[in-house]
Amino acid sequence: MTIQALVFRYSLPRFAFARLFGVLTPRAYLSPCGPTRLEEIPEPALLGDDWTVVRTAVCGICGSDVKQVFMHANFDNPLTSLITFPQVLGHEAVGVIERVGPAVQARHVGERVVVNPWLSCDPRGIDPPCDACQRGQYSLCAHFTDGALPPGMHAGNCHAVTGGYASLLPAHESQLFPIPDGVSFDQAVLADLFSVSLHAILAAPPSAGALALVYGAGVLGLLSVAILRVLYPSARVAAIARYPHQAELARELGAEHVIRTRDPAEVVERIAQITDARVYRPRPGLPWLLRGVDVIYDTVGTAESLEVGVRVATSRAPIVITGVGVPARFEWTPLYFKEVRVLGSNAFGVEDLAGVRLHAMAHYLRMVAEGKLDLSSLVTHRFRLQEYKQAFLTMNTKARHGAVKAVFDFEDN
């Protein structure tokens, strides 16, 4: 038996075609001659006695997948040593368990689940697990190239563990979190992104009365605003949005100040107004502040966002980066001068929240089930898998379509 899946193939001729003709039209990246196309693949098998097969209900289209499809990256990215091709993309999957191996104990056929995509020690059959996995920090696993699976950090970039851009996917028992009754698939599909945002905020939580800046108002930024409002209501929240629909949602989710501009200098000036700080204006270059915001959550991760961040951060403020941009030069003198702390934040794991230690996805599902959060309105666009070209073109031009979060919906297929 075969199923349709969206496959990304590592092929220099395909890359060359997409790069060459992508200058003329972004559709070239999605053409039959490009690296991404819809194919027939074998149905996934149980990869071990403690594995399952999940029927995909909904899978989020992650910004990292959009960047991969349109090749917005450098070929010398060191993470390429931790992945294998070809890949069935999609790591934000929710669905229903269809088959279970004989050693599966905690999960059962017919159960609705969120898939934690990380292929750490447990899925790889490594015992004892590494120190990071013992601490519940699965995205820092030391064994992404070891064990029973080929190299791959998570489902979707390991060729043996196909992702959610297919109607069926394999998942280890430890990767599955049951969806509580009353929680919809549209709510559950945000578990991955919520967990990414939660992990970043817990890395440097704002103190009471602090001014927290969320740089970027895509789905990660909007989720960050929502988390700050729910968990740290005494903090003041400012958000930088590029598009009108993002600015509106940031306000609705609780941002006290929304800065909507693409001009870095204007961002600095606006932060100065909010913080009543003196602006220093070198010649040439961007203005900067000695005193500014208390903590920054950078969901953009470009050279520009980091340069602006170190200019508007107060002395010794943390900047937590979850965005994944292409590296480039920036003027970073304020980084050392103000002793700003730059922290990378990678994915998620077990988190301590109000004295309760749970996996971030379990925290999220519990909060939704208890009525503390309903962020399903952030799912603005849905597509059938066969509409993948339209889906990726839409997410590549989000402003034109007012898009926040798009998903592949398999329930309507």
ABEGO torsion letter per residue (X at the ends): XBBBBBBBBBBAAAAAAAAAAAAABAAAAABAABABBBBBBBBBBBAEAABBBBBBABBBBBAAAAAAAAGBBBAABAAAAABBOBBBBEABBBBBBABBBAABAABBBGBBBBBBABBBAAAAGBOBBBAAAAAGBAAABAAAABEABBBEABBGABAABBBAABABBBBBAAABBBBBBGBBAAAAAAAAAAAAAAAAAAABBBBBGBBBBBBEABAAAAAAAAAAAAABAABBBBBBBABAAAAAAAAAAGBABBBBBABAAAAAAAAAAAAGBBBBBBOBEBBBBABBBABBBBAAGBAAAAAAAAAABBBGBBBBBABBBBBBBBBAAAAAAAGBBBBBBBEBBBBBBGGBBBBAAAAAAAAAAAGABBAAAABABBBBAAAAAAAAAAAABAAAAGBABBBBBAAAX
